[in-house]
Amino acid sequence: MGWTLGRYFFFRYATITLWFFLGIFALVFLVDFTELTGRIARIDGFSYATAIAISGLRVPMIVLQTVPFVGLFAAMATLVSLNRKYELVIARSAGISAWQFLVPPCLGALLFGILAVAVLNPISAYGLSQSERIESELRSGKSNETSADVTPWLRQKTKSGDTIIGARAILNKGLAMADASFFSLDPQGNIIERRDARQAFLRDGYWELKDVRVLNADGTLTTKASDRIPTDLKPEFVQERLARPETIPFYELPQKIEVARSFGLKANAFAMQLDSLVALPVLLIAMTLIAATVSMRFARMGQSATMILGGILAGFLLYVVSVLVKAFGVAGFVPTVVAAWFPVVVAMFFGVTFLLYKEDG
């Protein structure tokens, strides 16, 4: 296939992918903004500008989760449009096989995946961290509004005794907490003191608490502008236990995993996130091949709706399998590399086998 035709197919795919991406971005923003305003509209200090900022910062992370579907729908739309305009028929009549005119969309899918990992992921990680910080500051002091079932808890052991730590929100990749509670225990496991801090920061050898209320065992309540609680916890341990993998940029994940494992931690969640991002570009190629199996013969077979539905179901099934296997990887039941690449390899073999059967007999 000549350079001119290949470039035409490539830019056709790139244009349709861009429009799909922008459309998904706008749709996600509207849905997230509507849902967010419904949750925080009654909080003191709320403004629509703040809600727009929070939603705008969160949208990249949500859109990153939809990238495989964007790749699938863009490839299907590209091939359907080429087929209905008989451009694929003309290409076939010129002696160009399906494998040749699938190279530009696959190349476009590969580049799209690389951009998603190298550019969109760091932006989304930073945006998610900042949105959590802004929303936490807006909700600060209202920890009773959230359920204890979703509160992250941590137990530390020091020479002075054990302390159970909980917080409404985890910030700064696990190194800061909002509306944090510290329960000090005696050797028998009884609570002897409770500290509630509006903010808590992990420093070198201690937790720094801000705007603290101290409830003693005798029921007396005192307030402090700041306080300290000794700790032996290392930042890497706290990050591995509390930080969400989505808040760690792709470029920082290898170092975080290496440091966490040096402390004897498995860091499966971080490793799963890293391996999934590495496999994303190849997953988009597999999505393109799946799209090709249901998109190249619409005009002649007259089964557009049925075939498109089949492609959507195949993509959804692949997504469900990916999420399920990823859960096994995070839990440690299978290696994270296997969990990340298994759905990709299966989808790739399915697409290649189907096309070989249809195109080459």
Secondary structure as GFF3:
##gff-version 3
##sequence-region A 1 361
A	DSSP	alpha_helix	3	40	.	.	.	ID=ss1
A	DSSP	alpha_helix	48	65	.	.	.	ID=ss2
A	DSSP	alpha_helix	67	84	.	.	.	ID=ss3
A	DSSP	alpha_helix	87	93	.	.	.	ID=ss4
A	DSSP	alpha_helix	98	101	.	.	.	ID=ss5
A	DSSP	alpha_helix	103	115	.	.	.	ID=ss6
A	DSSP	pi_helix	116	120	.	.	.	ID=ss7
A	DSSP	alpha_helix	121	139	.	.	.	ID=ss8
A	DSSP	three_ten_helix	143	145	.	.	.	ID=ss9
A	DSSP	three_ten_helix	148	150	.	.	.	ID=ss10
A	DSSP	beta_strand	153	158	.	.	.	ID=ss11
A	DSSP	beta_strand	161	171	.	.	.	ID=ss12
A	DSSP	three_ten_helix	172	174	.	.	.	ID=ss13
A	DSSP	beta_strand	176	185	.	.	.	ID=ss14
A	DSSP	beta_strand	191	202	.	.	.	ID=ss15
A	DSSP	beta_strand	206	216	.	.	.	ID=ss16
A	DSSP	beta_strand	221	230	.	.	.	ID=ss17
A	DSSP	alpha_helix	235	242	.	.	.	ID=ss18
A	DSSP	three_ten_helix	245	247	.	.	.	ID=ss19
A	DSSP	alpha_helix	253	262	.	.	.	ID=ss20
A	DSSP	alpha_helix	268	295	.	.	.	ID=ss21
A	DSSP	alpha_helix	298	301	.	.	.	ID=ss22
A	DSSP	alpha_helix	304	331	.	.	.	ID=ss23
A	DSSP	alpha_helix	336	360	.	.	.	ID=ss24
###
